[in-house]
Amino acid sequence: MEITLIKRIGSGSYGVVYEGIWITNTRKCVKVAVKCLEKGNNKDSETNILREIRNLQELKHENIVTFHGAYRQKNICLIFEYSDCGSLYDYLQKKIVRVSNIEKLHWMLQCANGMEYLHSKKTVHRDLKTQNLLLFNNYRTLKICDFGTVKQYATENTELIGTIGYMAPEVCTADGKYTEKCDVFSYGITFWEVFAEKKPFDELKKKNMHPLAIQYKISNGARPDINDMHICKDSDLIKAIIEKCWDQDPDNRPTMKRIVAFLGIDLRLYIPLNFEDIEITECVSLRMVDMVSAVMKIGELDF
Ligand SMILES: Nc1ncnc2c1ncn2[C@@H]1O[C@H](COP(=O)(O)OP(=O)(O)OP(=O)(O)O)[C@@H](O)[C@H]1O
């Protein structure tokens, strides 16, 4: 594989990500992201990256970042399609473009779509957060990345894995048994973050509270303030769904399939609109969203 690394983009817990150029067998130049395991990283990291490769080979979906392959050159390197808009986390930090609520809802639908696919493959992500959601196509397309934590959930899950603030209470309890519903919890927190444009539990972090103390509070029911979300006042149903997603009891959380059905039906109402019209029509659309959803709720979609 002919790859030239151009510049460093950033780093994660077990490696560095570079922007690179991949010259394909047909001599085409493709911009890629190359994730390399750092020298001096331990055996666990190598196990994780090998696990990520195995997981990625199985996963092909429009809302999951495309994996082109891997090579070893001193270190193991993974090649992915390149996201020129960065992550959802980067967007929320810099906000260099204006994104309407409708476009944000579309992001959350795409995220749920990718997660539903993952769950249909009987796998659980375990580290869903804004850093692991990449944006493409002028901020319109969202794809899930970072599959080092992905695992089949046919077996009993007990590993303590994830990110403080996004981790479901059951992941950190004594027996630590959890299912794919831990991703639904993280999805709820991520949804809130996108609309509140704040980092979850940031006020506690700013008070220098220990991360484990923050997680302890979450395990005892602490949640972000739902009213921090900048969403049309009438969109109580959207808020109700988020609250269901981060319910203490995993069984009360909706499946990703239900979330896709809910948001998908709503979004069909306003996707045909021009994006230029959205600023004016957004509130009206969201009210329509609630009406339609309320009707659906009475019927098949019972959250
Ligand atoms: N395909 C990609 N295209 C462009 N940037 C990427 C791509 N994949 C990752 N990045 C960026 O590289 C940086 C590091 O990503 P990485 O997935 O290694 O770590 P992380 O998710 O930030 O942290 P951790 O793995 O510890 O949870 C992030 O800024 C991320 O947005």
The ligand as a MOL file (V3000), in Angstrom:
LIG
                    3D

  0  0  0     0  0            999 V3000
M  V30 BEGIN CTAB
M  V30 COUNTS 31 33 0 0 0
M  V30 BEGIN ATOM
M  V30 1 N -11.1700 9.5710 9.5830 0
M  V30 2 C -10.7410 10.7070 10.1600 0
M  V30 3 N -10.6460 11.8470 9.4520 0
M  V30 4 C -10.2340 13.0090 10.0230 0
M  V30 5 N -9.9090 13.1180 11.3530 0
M  V30 6 C -9.9710 12.0180 12.1020 0
M  V30 7 C -10.3770 10.7400 11.5700 0
M  V30 8 N -10.3490 9.8180 12.5710 0
M  V30 9 C -9.9510 10.4810 13.6830 0
M  V30 10 N -9.7180 11.7920 13.4130 0
M  V30 11 C -9.2810 12.8200 14.3640 0
M  V30 12 O -8.0660 12.4090 14.9730 0
M  V30 13 C -8.0720 12.7200 16.3580 0
M  V30 14 C -7.7730 11.4860 17.1960 0
M  V30 15 O -8.7640 10.4940 16.9640 0
M  V30 16 P -8.8380 9.1040 17.7620 0
M  V30 17 O -10.0240 8.3720 17.2400 0
M  V30 18 O -7.5280 8.4250 17.7260 0
M  V30 19 O -8.9560 9.5410 19.2310 0
M  V30 20 P -10.1450 10.1260 20.1330 0
M  V30 21 O -11.4620 9.5310 19.7260 0
M  V30 22 O -10.0570 11.6250 20.1150 0
M  V30 23 O -9.7060 9.6010 21.5680 0
M  V30 24 P -9.8200 8.1320 22.1840 0
M  V30 25 O -9.4510 7.1340 21.1260 0
M  V30 26 O -8.8470 8.1950 23.2850 0
M  V30 27 O -11.2490 7.9830 22.6430 0
M  V30 28 C -9.4090 13.3610 16.6630 0
M  V30 29 O -9.2600 14.7740 16.6310 0
M  V30 30 C -10.2770 12.9290 15.5050 0
M  V30 31 O -11.2840 13.8860 15.2140 0
M  V30 END ATOM
M  V30 BEGIN BOND
M  V30 1 1 1 2
M  V30 2 1 2 3
M  V30 3 2 2 7
M  V30 4 2 3 4
M  V30 5 1 4 5
M  V30 6 2 5 6
M  V30 7 1 6 7
M  V30 8 1 6 10
M  V30 9 1 7 8
M  V30 10 2 8 9
M  V30 11 1 9 10
M  V30 12 1 10 11
M  V30 13 1 11 12
M  V30 14 1 11 30
M  V30 15 1 12 13
M  V30 16 1 13 14
M  V30 17 1 13 28
M  V30 18 1 14 15
M  V30 19 1 15 16
M  V30 20 2 16 17
M  V30 21 1 16 18
M  V30 22 1 16 19
M  V30 23 1 19 20
M  V30 24 2 20 21
M  V30 25 1 20 22
M  V30 26 1 20 23
M  V30 27 1 23 24
M  V30 28 2 24 25
M  V30 29 1 24 26
M  V30 30 1 24 27
M  V30 31 1 28 29
M  V30 32 1 28 30
M  V30 33 1 30 31
M  V30 END BOND
M  V30 END CTAB
M  END
